Amino acid sequence: TYTLDAKNNLGCLLYDLGQFMEAQDLFEEVLSGRISQLGADHTRTLDAKYNVAEVLEATGELEEALRVCQDVVNGYTVAYGAEHSKTVTAKRLQNRIERAMG
């Protein structure tokens, strides 16, 4: 888990620096590891999936970003409820992606 946490942190730094492709590689690796270790519905897995959705949006892969983000919104809603801050944040990302798609 520490290795995945470190990779996630590095991915966040790269994302903030605008190095989206490198960040995407790390975020996808973290997501795969979280699914293997914790399962697809675990909240930490959903957090990793959110990062993937965000970087997909940044790279213009909007259809895939929307699909991934919808999974996150659904998972957060089940885990936390519709009004939780993580759910609301994921819904905002979903809305932003939908607006970008037209």
ZABAMI-810404 format. One line per 8 residues: number of its first residue (from 1); their letters; for each residue x negated, y, z of N, C-alpha, C. Coordinates in pm, 1 decimal. Example, Ala and Ser with C-alpha at 12.3 -4.5 7.8 and 13.67 -1.06 7.14 Angstrom:
1 = as = -1319.0,-569.0,780.0,-1230.0,-450.0,780.0,-1320.0,-330.0,780.0; -1285.0,-225.0,708.0,-1367.0,-106.0,714.0,-1290.0,3.0,787.0
***
This chain:
1 = tytldakn = -81.7,-119.9,0.0,0.0,0.0,0.0,-86.0,126.2,0.0; -198.0,123.6,72.9,-282.5,242.5,76.1,-335.7,276.8,-62.3; -368.5,173.0,-139.2,-416.6,196.9,-275.0,-307.6,260.6,-359.7; -184.2,211.1,-345.9,-73.7,270.0,-421.0,-47.5,413.2,-376.1; -57.2,437.7,-246.5,-39.2,574.4,-196.8,-145.1,667.4,-254.8; -268.8,620.8,-259.0,-377.2,702.7,-313.4,-355.2,729.3,-462.6; -312.5,627.2,-535.5,-285.3,645.3,-678.4,-168.8,741.3,-699.9; -68.1,731.7,-614.6,44.8,823.7,-625.2,-0.2,966.8,-599.2
9 = nlgcllyd = -81.7,985.4,-496.7,-130.8,1120.1,-465.7,-213.6,1176.3,-579.8; -298.4,1093.1,-638.3,-377.7,1137.3,-752.9,-286.0,1170.0,-871.1; -183.3,1089.0,-891.1,-87.0,1117.7,-997.4,-18.5,1251.9,-977.1; 17.0,1281.7,-853.3,79.9,1411.2,-823.0,-15.3,1526.4,-852.6; -141.4,1509.4,-817.7,-240.6,1613.4,-845.4,-255.9,1633.4,-995.8; -268.9,1524.3,-1068.3,-281.7,1534.5,-1213.8,-158.0,1598.4,-1276.0; -40.6,1562.6,-1226.3,83.5,1623.1,-1274.9,79.9,1774.7,-1252.8; 41.7,1814.6,-1131.6,35.1,1957.6,-1099.6,-65.9,2031.1,-1187.5
17 = lgqfmeaq = -169.0,1959.8,-1231.9,-270.4,2019.7,-1318.8,-230.1,2015.7,-1466.2; -112.6,1959.6,-1494.8,-65.1,1952.7,-1632.0,-123.1,1837.2,-1711.5; -187.0,1743.5,-1645.4,-244.7,1626.3,-1711.9,-141.2,1512.8,-1706.1; -36.1,1531.0,-1784.2,82.0,1446.0,-1773.0,58.7,1301.3,-1815.5; -18.1,1278.9,-1918.5,-40.1,1141.0,-1964.2,-115.6,1060.2,-1858.0; -217.5,1121.8,-1799.1,-292.8,1053.2,-1694.4,-204.3,1028.8,-1572.5; -123.3,1127.0,-1538.9,-30.8,1112.4,-1426.4,69.9,1001.7,-1454.3; 118.9,997.3,-1576.8,217.5,895.0,-1613.2,159.5,755.3,-1595.1
25 = dlfeevls = 36.9,735.5,-1639.3,-26.4,604.0,-1623.4,-30.3,562.9,-1476.7; -69.5,655.5,-1389.8,-76.0,624.6,-1247.4,62.0,602.0,-1188.0; 156.8,687.1,-1221.8,292.2,672.4,-1168.1,354.6,538.6,-1209.9; 331.6,497.4,-1332.3,386.1,369.5,-1377.8,318.6,252.7,-1306.2; 189.5,266.1,-1279.9,118.2,163.5,-1204.1,171.3,155.0,-1060.9; 195.0,270.3,-999.9,250.6,273.4,-865.2,390.0,211.4,-864.2; 471.9,246.3,-962.3,607.0,191.0,-969.5,603.3,38.6,-980.6; 518.7,-12.5,-1066.5,506.7,-156.7,-1082.7,464.9,-223.3,-951.0
33 = grisqlga = 369.6,-162.3,-882.8,325.3,-215.9,-754.2,433.4,-211.9,-649.0; 508.1,-103.9,-644.4,617.3,-91.7,-546.5,726.7,-195.9,-572.6; 759.4,-215.9,-699.5,859.6,-317.2,-732.7,811.1,-454.2,-685.8; 684.4,-484.5,-712.2,628.6,-613.7,-671.9,627.0,-631.1,-520.7; 588.3,-525.8,-448.7,571.6,-535.6,-303.8,701.2,-517.9,-225.8; 786.4,-427.6,-272.7,902.0,-387.1,-192.4,1037.3,-419.9,-255.5; 1038.8,-443.5,-385.4,1164.6,-466.0,-455.3,1211.9,-339.2,-524.6; 1297.0,-357.6,-622.8,1340.9,-246.4,-708.3,1427.9,-144.0,-637.2
41 = dhtrtlda = 1496.3,-183.7,-530.2,1591.3,-93.7,-465.2,1536.5,-25.1,-340.2; 1413.1,-54.9,-304.4,1354.6,6.8,-185.4,1337.8,157.0,-208.8; 1353.9,235.6,-104.8,1346.4,381.0,-120.9,1208.4,428.5,-167.5; 1102.4,360.8,-127.0,968.2,400.9,-174.7,953.5,368.4,-323.2; 1017.6,261.4,-367.5,1018.6,230.0,-510.3,1096.6,337.1,-585.5; 1207.9,379.4,-529.8,1286.9,485.9,-592.7,1207.6,616.0,-599.1; 1128.7,645.1,-495.7,1042.9,764.0,-498.2,944.1,755.8,-614.8; 885.3,637.7,-633.0,791.4,618.6,-743.6,862.7,633.0,-878.0
49 = kynvaevl = 983.0,582.5,-885.2,1061.8,592.4,-1008.8,1095.3,738.2,-1039.0; 1123.6,816.8,-934.5,1149.9,959.4,-953.0,1029.1,1026.1,-1019.3; 908.8,994.1,-971.1,788.1,1053.2,-1029.7,775.1,1016.9,-1176.9; 808.4,893.9,-1210.7,804.0,851.9,-1350.8,904.4,933.1,-1432.5; 1024.6,950.6,-1381.1,1126.1,1028.7,-1452.7,1078.5,1171.9,-1475.1; 1017.6,1228.9,-1374.3,972.1,1368.3,-1384.8,862.2,1382.8,-1489.9; 768.2,1289.4,-1491.6,659.8,1300.1,-1589.2,710.1,1266.9,-1729.8; 807.9,1178.1,-1741.9,867.7,1152.2,-1872.8,935.2,1278.8,-1925.9
57 = eatgelee = 1000.0,1351.4,-1838.1,1060.0,1479.5,-1879.9,951.8,1574.1,-1929.5; 842.7,1582.1,-1854.5,734.6,1674.6,-1889.2,669.6,1640.2,-2022.6; 669.4,1512.1,-2059.0,608.8,1471.2,-2186.1,709.7,1467.4,-2300.1; 833.3,1508.6,-2271.5,934.4,1517.1,-2376.2,1005.6,1387.0,-2406.1; 984.5,1285.5,-2326.2,1052.7,1157.3,-2345.5,1186.3,1161.5,-2271.1; 1275.7,1244.4,-2321.4,1395.2,1280.8,-2247.0,1495.3,1167.4,-2230.5; 1515.2,1086.1,-2332.2,1611.6,977.1,-2318.8,1568.6,878.1,-2211.7; 1440.3,842.5,-2213.4,1388.2,750.0,-2112.2,1388.1,817.2,-1974.1
65 = alrvcqdv = 1354.1,944.8,-1970.5,1356.0,1018.4,-1844.4,1495.6,1018.2,-1783.6; 1595.8,1039.1,-1867.2,1733.8,1040.2,-1819.1,1774.8,902.8,-1766.6; 1739.5,798.3,-1838.3,1773.5,662.5,-1795.1,1710.7,631.7,-1658.5; 1583.1,663.8,-1646.0,1512.7,637.9,-1520.1,1571.3,723.0,-1408.3; 1598.5,848.9,-1437.2,1651.8,939.2,-1336.3,1790.3,894.9,-1289.4; 1872.6,847.5,-1380.1,2004.7,798.6,-1340.5,1993.1,680.8,-1243.9; 1893.8,594.0,-1267.5,1868.2,483.8,-1173.8,1831.6,536.9,-1036.3; 1749.5,641.4,-1034.5,1706.7,700.9,-907.3,1826.6,762.3,-835.0
73 = vngytvay = 1906.5,838.4,-906.3,2024.7,900.5,-844.6,2115.2,793.0,-785.3; 2140.8,687.9,-862.2,2225.9,579.5,-812.3,2165.2,512.7,-689.9; 2036.4,484.9,-694.7,1970.0,420.6,-581.6,1968.2,507.5,-458.1; 1936.4,635.3,-474.9,1936.3,727.6,-361.2,2076.6,742.4,-302.9; 2177.4,746.0,-389.2,2314.7,759.6,-340.9,2351.5,641.3,-252.4; 2314.1,521.9,-294.2,2341.5,402.6,-214.1,2261.1,406.1,-83.4; 2133.8,440.7,-92.9,2045.1,435.3,23.4,2070.0,547.9,123.4; 2094.1,668.3,72.4,2098.7,786.7,158.0,2234.5,856.3,162.4
81 = gaehsktv = 2314.1,838.7,58.5,2438.1,913.5,46.2,2422.6,1025.9,-54.2; 2536.8,1075.6,-101.9,2537.1,1175.4,-209.8,2483.8,1311.4,-168.7; 2489.4,1343.6,-40.9,2450.4,1478.0,3.5,2307.7,1485.9,56.1; 2236.3,1373.5,60.0,2098.9,1373.7,111.0,2009.2,1455.3,18.3; 1906.5,1516.6,74.9,1819.2,1604.1,-3.5,1751.4,1530.9,-119.2; 1713.0,1405.6,-101.1,1650.1,1332.1,-211.3,1749.9,1307.4,-323.8; 1873.1,1275.3,-288.4,1976.0,1254.0,-389.8,2004.0,1382.8,-464.9; 2016.6,1491.9,-392.6,2043.3,1622.4,-454.3,1928.4,1662.9,-546.6
89 = takrlqnr = 1805.2,1641.0,-503.7,1689.2,1673.8,-585.9,1687.8,1590.4,-713.8; 1719.2,1462.6,-702.2,1723.9,1375.6,-820.7,1836.3,1418.6,-914.3; 1950.2,1459.7,-858.3,2059.9,1509.4,-942.3,2018.5,1636.0,-1016.5; 1941.2,1721.4,-951.1,1892.5,1843.2,-1018.3,1802.9,1808.6,-1135.9; 1714.0,1709.5,-1115.3,1628.7,1665.1,-1225.5,1714.6,1608.4,-1338.4; 1812.9,1529.6,-1304.7,1902.8,1472.9,-1405.8,1971.2,1583.8,-1484.3; 2020.3,1684.6,-1416.4,2086.1,1797.5,-1484.0,1989.4,1872.3,-1574.9; 1865.9,1890.1,-1528.4,1764.5,1959.9,-1607.2,1733.7,1880.7,-1734.8
97 = ieramg = 1722.6,1750.3,-1723.0,1696.8,1665.8,-1839.5,1813.3,1672.9,-1936.4; 1935.7,1664.4,-1883.6,2053.4,1672.0,-1971.0,2060.3,1804.2,-2044.2; 2028.0,1914.3,-1975.6,2026.4,2046.4,-2042.7,1921.2,2050.5,-2152.7; 1804.4,1991.4,-2126.2,1696.6,1991.1,-2226.6,1735.2,1907.9,-2347.8; 1819.1,1807.6,-2327.3,1862.7,1724.3,-2439.1,1969.3,1793.2,-2524.3; 2030.9,1897.0,-2466.5,2130.2,1971.9,-2542.3,2263.2,1925.1,-2519.3
***
